[in-house]
Amino acid sequence: MARHIYSCPLRWSDMDAFGHVNNVVFLRYLEEARIDFMFRLAPGDGSPSFSGGSVVARHEIDYKRPLVHRHEPVTIESWVTKIGAASLTIAYEIKDADVVYVRASTVVVPFDLETQRPRRITAEERHFLEEYVDDGMNSAA
């Protein structure tokens, strides 16, 4: 099992009035990591995988520790916990080497932009996603 690793810079504007990264901003961090995972790492040169579009059907997020602004980026690890016929679930940890700030998951539905309807996951997409399947049970608490 592999995990996708994304190095996410923190921006001064990400902070709230209490000096922490705002809770809504964490969803943007997850989006950056998810887009990097699904589009940049899609299999094969010129592959149409995931390029047709996708929509978020659900987010779950657990805030574990406050994150304050600093110059060093935060690491976002992503992996797949479920692959269905027409959806997948991506899990994440936003962390440093020894601190987990957020644990989250997103249900993503591939979407056909031309017909404006959900579509099934292709065999090529499934093959790519299966390399990242993990139930996440080995993560530190």
C-alpha positions in Angstrom: 0.0 0.0 0.0 1.2 3.4 -0.9 0.2 6.8 0.4 0.2 9.9 -1.6 2.3 12.6 0.1 1.6 16.3 -0.5 3.6 19.2 0.9 1.2 22.0 1.6 2.4 25.5 2.2 0.7 27.6 4.9 -0.4 31.1 4.0 -0.7 34.1 6.4 -4.3 34.5 5.3 -5.1 31.0 6.4 -5.2 32.1 10.1 -8.3 33.0 12.0 -8.7 35.6 14.8 -7.3 33.2 17.3 -4.0 32.7 15.4 -4.9 29.2 14.2 -5.4 27.9 10.7 -9.1 28.4 10.2 -11.2 25.2 10.2 -12.6 25.9 6.7 -9.1 26.3 5.3 -8.3 22.7 6.2 -10.9 21.7 3.5 -8.9 23.7 1.0 -5.7 21.9 2.1 -7.6 18.6 1.5 -8.7 19.7 -1.9 -5.2 20.6 -2.9 -3.9 17.2 -1.9 -6.9 15.4 -3.5 -6.4 17.2 -6.8 -2.7 16.5 -6.8 -3.4 12.8 -6.1 -6.2 12.3 -8.6 -5.1 14.5 -11.5 -1.3 14.8 -11.4 -0.8 11.1 -10.6 -3.5 9.7 -12.9 -2.1 6.7 -14.7 -0.5 6.8 -18.1 0.6 9.6 -20.4 -2.4 11.3 -21.9 -4.8 9.2 -19.8 -8.3 10.5 -19.6 -8.6 9.1 -16.0 -10.3 11.6 -13.6 -10.0 14.3 -16.2 -13.7 14.3 -17.0 -14.6 15.7 -13.6 -15.6 14.6 -10.1 -17.7 15.9 -7.4 -17.5 15.7 -3.6 -20.4 13.9 -2.1 -19.3 14.0 1.6 -16.6 15.3 3.9 -15.8 14.2 7.4 -13.1 16.0 9.4 -11.8 15.6 12.9 -9.7 18.4 14.2 -7.0 16.9 16.5 -4.7 19.9 17.3 -4.5 23.6 16.4 -2.1 24.5 13.6 -0.5 27.9 13.7 1.2 29.7 10.9 4.8 29.0 10.2 7.1 29.0 7.1 7.5 25.2 6.9 4.8 23.4 4.9 2.5 20.7 6.5 2.4 17.2 5.1 -0.8 15.7 3.9 -0.9 11.9 3.5 -3.8 10.5 1.4 -4.9 7.0 0.7 -8.0 5.2 -0.5 -10.3 3.4 2.0 -13.1 2.3 -0.3 -13.7 1.9 -4.1 -17.2 1.4 -5.2 -18.8 1.1 -8.6 -19.3 4.9 -8.9 -17.6 6.4 -5.9 -14.4 6.3 -3.8 -13.4 7.4 -0.3 -10.1 9.1 0.3 -8.7 9.4 3.8 -6.2 12.0 4.9 -3.9 13.0 7.7 -2.6 16.6 7.9 0.5 16.3 10.0 4.1 16.8 10.9 6.5 14.0 11.7 5.2 13.7 15.3 1.9 15.6 15.4 -1.4 14.9 13.6 -3.6 18.1 13.2 -6.5 16.7 11.2 -7.9 13.3 10.2 -10.5 13.5 7.4 -12.2 11.6 4.6 -13.9 12.6 1.4 -16.4 10.6 -0.7 -15.7 11.5 -4.4 -18.0 10.6 -7.3 -16.6 10.6 -10.9 -18.8 13.0 -12.9 -19.5 13.2 -16.6 -19.4 17.0 -17.4 -21.1 16.5 -20.8 -24.1 14.7 -19.5 -24.0 16.3 -16.0 -24.4 12.9 -14.4 -22.3 10.7 -12.1 -20.4 8.0 -13.9 -18.8 4.6 -13.0 -15.2 4.3 -12.1 -13.2 3.0 -15.1 -11.0 -0.1 -15.0 -7.9 2.1 -15.5 -9.0 4.4 -12.6 -9.7 1.3 -10.4 -6.3 -0.1 -11.1 -4.6 3.2 -10.2 -6.7 3.6 -7.0 -6.0 0.0 -5.8 -2.3 0.9 -5.3 -3.4 3.3 -2.6 -6.0 1.2 -0.8 -5.5 1.0 3.0 -7.9 0.9 5.9 -5.7 3.4 7.8 -5.5 1.2 10.9 -1.7 1.5 11.1 -1.8 5.2 11.7 -0.7 6.6 15.0 -3.5 7.8 17.3 
